[in-house]
């Protein structure tokens, strides 16, 4: 099953940094994942996100309001597998 990872944000520098960190973590982990950047404010609100950037793995919001490090993303991915 392919993992789905979503980065939520309005396109700010921190949101793009989180997306880059996610892509780096996915490459390091060797998993197959779809990485999606969600910028639609309605979709962000529907996901229950109050602060961006935020990160969701397989539909579960795992971080909100900060740029998650590559190492922490690797740990989150390992927990989901």
N, C-alpha and C positions, 0 to 999 in steps of 0.2 A: 504494500500500500504506500502510495506517495504521500509524504507529509506536506501539509499546507501551512505556510508561514506568512502572516500578514503584518506589515508595518503600517501603523496608522499615524497620519500627520498631514499637515497642510502644505508641506513642501519646504519647510524651514531647513536651515543648516543641520540642526540636530536630527531631524527626521531622515535626511539623506545620510547622515553619519550612521544612524542606527541601521538603515538599509544596507549600507556598505559592510557594517559589522556582521549582519546576518548572513550576507553572501559569503563573507570570509569564513565564518563559522561553518556554514554548510559545506563549503569546499574542503575545509580541514577535516570535517567529520566523515566525509565520504558517503553521506546519505543522499537519497534522491528526494528533492523537495521543490515545490513550487513556491517562489517568493513573490508576493504581491504587495505593491505600495497602494494603500487606500487613502485617497485625499478628499473624498466626498464627505462633507460635514454631516450629512444625514446618516451615512453608513457608519461614521465614527460614533455618532450619538447612539445609533441603534445597537452598537456593540457594547454600550455602557461605558465608553471611555470618557473620562472627565478631563484628563491632561494628556497632551501629546509631547513627545512621541510615545507610542505604545506598541507592544509586541504581542501577537497572538499566535499560538501554535495549535493547529487542528481545531480552531474555533474557540480556544480557551485563552483569555487575556492573561498573560504571565508577568508583564511589566508595564508600568504606566508612568509617564512624567519624567523619564530620564533616558539617557543613551546607555543602553545595556552593553557591557564589554563583550568582546569576542569570547573570552574565557567563560563568562557567565552564560552566554548563549549556548556554548558547547555543553555546559552542565545541564541546562534546561532541555536541550535536544536529547541528551543521554537519558534523562528521566522519562521522556515521552516514548522512547523506543520500546 
